[in-house]
Amino acid sequence: MKICIVSKFPPIQGGIATKTYWLARGLAEAGLEVHVVTNALAVEDDYKIGSCGTDFLLPAGVFVHNVEQETPWHIPCSKLFQEKLLNKVLNVCNQYKIDLIDSHYLIPYGIAAFLAGTITGIPYIVRHGGSDLAKFWDKGLLNELLKRTLSNAAAIVTDKTELGILNNNVVNLPRYVPDERYFHPETKGDNQINFAYIGKINYYWQHKGLDRILSYWDGFSFDSSLFFLAQGKGKADFLAQYKPDKVKFLDFIPPWEMPSFLQKIDFLFHLVNDNPIPDFSNIVVEAVACGAKILTDNPSAFICYEEYFDINKSVLSIDNFSISHNRFKDDQPIKIQYATYIKQNIELYREVCAL
């Protein structure tokens, strides 16, 4: 089976790109031919994994197709991402005789899949994120185009049952499962207690509670290190306001380097109360898979992770946090195996192609 995935991909940082990377790997290892179409090379430097280069750790059977970077000046000028993605998907479908198109995130990738599927007759699947629904669908922006994108899909992969009004093939699959061959606890070489925040620092960095993370950490009475694995357009403003000289700032790293980083982390800060668009976080599941515990301001908001791990053991309230026995890593496996996750996706592909 030959699959075309249109999505974010490294060197873009973030959950969609990470999920696409590990999904493509698993599909290829299971024997599928996977072609990833992306505009990843056009990402702004603030959100680019600078150490990626072009030497990706990918198995045989995964081929990455970036859209053309050149954009002739025109009036009114735009980056033409939609047109470039559509053109590249059409080229890939024609050249490699693609059986199915799988899109991740509605804009622009889901729309590109819809248009390519309409033109070629190849079935397509739509997977959305949290922010695309909140920023566009829920506000009625591009409503007619998104409605057609969702309703004409061979399947929508979602846990939003209300989308069933648009499409009678709504499929609830795990959002993301880390590969336990890489994401697993490791014994640390020292007794240093390491905390981390991992994510973007946008203009509205207060939504991530970064100022509160510093306040909490400064109040700890034990020796520890705090790492910010973070970039973004709001980073300079955050640094200017808080000057966190004791925090160790690191730039984004590729997905295949994340396991070794997380294995050194004891506690991951993931504050959610100020976030206007709460959503499932890949990094939370990856951290737990590596034995880290999650420090948050609202443990009850983690109910969406209960099918992935024991939230009572792995999610701790920052308000009554004590280092005590919590500093020791648990061998806390993720409840869903990576191989099962990959198998479920392949089964969906086969069902869609048989329609």
Buried (B, 14 or more C-beta within 10 A) or exposed (E): BBBBBBBBBBBBBBBBBBBBBBBBBBBBBBEBBBBBBBBBBBBEEBBBBEEBEEEBEBEEBBBBBBBEEEBEEEEEEEEBBBBBBBBBBBEBBEEBEBBBBBBBBBBBBBBBBBBBBEEBEBBBBBBBBBBBBBBBBEEEEBEEBBEBBBBBBBBBBBEEEEBEEBBEBBBEBBBBBBBBEBBBBEEBEEEEBBBBBBBBBBEEBBBBBBBBBBEBBEEEEEEBBBBBBBBBBBBEBBBEEBEBEEBEBBEBBBBBBBBEBBBBBBBBBBBBEBBEEEBBBBBBBBBBBBBBBBBBBBBEBBEBBEEBBBBEEBBBEBEEBEBEEBBEBBEBBBBBEBBEBBEBBBEBBEEBBEE
